[in-house]
Amino acid sequence: CARLASGGVVCWGDNTYGQLASGSLTPASSGTPLVAMENEGGGPRVIMDAEHLSAGRRFTCFVHAGGTRVSCAGSDGGGGGPLGNLGRGPSGGGNYPLADDAILPVGSVVVEIESGGGFYEGVTCVRLASGAVLGWGVNTYSELGPGPASTPRTIDPLLFASSRHVWLGYNTVWVAYDNATFGPRIAALGVG
């Protein structure tokens, strides 16, 4: 997917799981791209305020203007693993071809988003203006900390309260952060 200067988003590629947020499962392998849309009151609305976007294995997430809202489309889990790729809480799985809001804590302002693939599905992490890191997703290898993560939750709030960057790999989350005693650090969570 690509973010346009207007804030709109267009996407190409496989769309088996609705990850292109086009409102359907129709692929766009060449030629005219599909326009990304979100759920607005039960119907589709073209995304026109995207500031950032990130794609995982079978899903895509968008940070909207001001960073106070993130919406995701595609597969919400499966492949033998738990659910939660879209950050909406337990959904029973399935494919969602319209982006819909992840459940962020009140007052969150997202400044960075990263999504990564894993053996089953993947995870998404966001860095907040406060320096905290939130994550959600399948979490098969505890890359977000122990336990399920179908809604955004803080990743190690004591350690990563002053994060500077977050990035994801295959079943691994890395966070660059500042430590008051030891200075700049990088930590890896999950399989690494």
JOZIDA-V835124 format. One record per helix or strand of 2 or more residues. SS is the DSSP state (~ for helix, > for strand). FROM is the first residue (numbers start at 0). TO is the last residue. Records with the same first field share a line. If there is no record, write none. Layout:
# JOZIDA-V835124
SS = FROM-TO, FROM-TO
This chain:
# JOZIDA-V835124
> = 1-2, 8-10, 33-34, 36-39, 42-45, 49-54, 58-63, 69-74, 94-100, 109-116, 121-127, 132-136, 148-153, 162-168, 171-178, 182-189
~ = 64-66
